[in-house]
Amino acid sequence: MGKRIVFHIASLTGGGAERVFVLMANELAARGHDVTLFTWNAEGPNAALRSPTVHLINFGLPVRNDRYGKFATLKGIVRSARLFRRLDPDAVYCGPEFANLVMTMALLLARSRAMFFPSFHAAASLPASTRGARIATSWLSRLAAMRTTKVIAVSAGVGHDIMARGFPKSKVVVINNPLPLATTSQRHSYAWQEKLAAMGNGPVIATAGRLVPVKDHRTLLQAFAILRAKRPARLVIFGEGPLSEDLHAYAEETGVGADVLFAGYVNDPAACYAAADLFVLSSTSEGFGNVLIEAMAAGVPVVSTDAPHGPREILENGRYGTLVPVGDAAALAKAMSETLDQPISAATLKSRAADFDVKKIGDRYEALLGA
């Protein structure tokens, strides 16, 4: 018998956690459950991925710089509690951390008896900036640990982080993020493709992710400059974010501006991977690393920093792609060059990516309903 299930994510922007929740909502709805995707702000490219079988509830709260502000947050908690009283769900999945904390409060206010499955998608978070915020976060985390049925960690490393913060081991379950169902490129012609072709010859190195400090695009640009001094190559960076202007300037400063394309956010991953000869992840921290399995599923060789925690687990300690120290541009350049010369076979990469098939991950999410 199908369950009434709510998936909550704060917004539907272009992040990995947002994509995971839409995919899981779609998958459980396809299995006959009554699924609602509930968000405080439904704007963003991941909204287009929602299946028509998934109900959408959008509070339409204004968001600035990925934040809602204190007043809007309190308003959102109260409205969420009212929604839970009306929907009376059997289970609530939510994430990442902000959503986990506010949904804990909403469920308690609603006196809901729903099973509660908060999920954590990043390595240990940075400490809060003020003493009051640290106290509030610590208190809410303890409250969430008590209210939760099971807590989902997207990698074993994230699971260890969660337990270190007070979640009992018996409540922590590791469920990796899903690989989206295989798709082909939408066969559209994009301006970035024409720009990339106009940059000349040489293998194409790609990366994808928000232009934010944790993705450490500066080290990637340094590594590319080292590589480019020895061989022809092109670098395309997919993503948007607050560091866009600084990274454009840094590419010019390092002398590779003419060989680097900032393509912006592209909601056609198949087209992005189809253009790449090599995919590189340069993050300083990565709870999982969805883009690695997406690239591997497309048969594209990968190189990654050994960022805590996901890349090492995905690549099985370097079996499926070279791991280099975080922030080491020379090591990254060397790994990029060697992988271009001796790539792992596409068949091997695709076989590993299949371990994260959306249906396999859907089985794990659905099994929690019997917790």
Salt bridges, closest charged atoms under 4 A:
GLU27 OE2 - ARG31 NE 2.90
GLU27 OE1 - LYS359 NZ 3.88
ASP34 OD1 - HIS55 NE2 2.90
ASP66 OD2 - ARG210 NH2 3.07
ASP88 OD2 - ARG4 NH2 3.52
ASP90 OD1 - ARG4 NH2 3.79
GLU97 OE2 - ARG165 NH2 2.76
ASP161 OD2 - HIS309 NE2 2.94
ASP259 OD2 - ARG228 NE 3.09
GLU286 OE1 - LYS215 NZ 3.08
ASP306 OD2 - ARG312 NH2 2.75
GLU316 OE1 - ARG319 NH1 3.26
GLU316 OE2 - ARG352 NH1 3.60
GLU338 OE2 - LYS334 NZ 2.69
ASP341 OD1 - ARG231 NH2 3.15
ASP355 OD2 - ARG352 NH1 2.83
ASP363 OD1 - ARG31 NH1 2.78
GLU366 OE1 - ARG31 NH1 2.81
GLU366 OE2 - HIS33 NE2 2.78
